[in-house]
Amino acid sequence: MAATEQVEAMNDGVAALLMQKELLPGEKLLRSYGANALLPLHPNAGGADARPYVLGASAPKKVLGMLHLTNYRLKFKPTDPREPDFSIMLPAITRIQDVSFLLVRKFRLTMQDGSVIEFLKW
């Protein structure tokens, strides 16, 4: 690996770190995990008004990053700075399911509005 590639790789990893200035007043970082966010490409997949199934079109988008748990929210920060980060406030989560299978550690969050997001923990 060339020196410039190492610097780029380190910069990508730094992009996923949660900085002190990003915390809300009174917020404390509890844990951080490496994770892939499995983002649905089409909301309401399979619903009556959903788009017809096209091979590969309904597969979730996989985004590599870090999942940070604070006393207020879950914040996902991708390693690629071109990808947007997002937060899920803890009161918005109604259900957490462990959907792991064999060696794949995976969990599903269901929000109050019925939307679902999954994470692969590594």
Summary of the structure (lengths in Angstrom):
residues: 122
radius of gyration: 16.2
end to end distance: 23.5
largest distance: 52.4
contacts: 281
relative contact order: 0.20
helix: 16%
strand: 43%
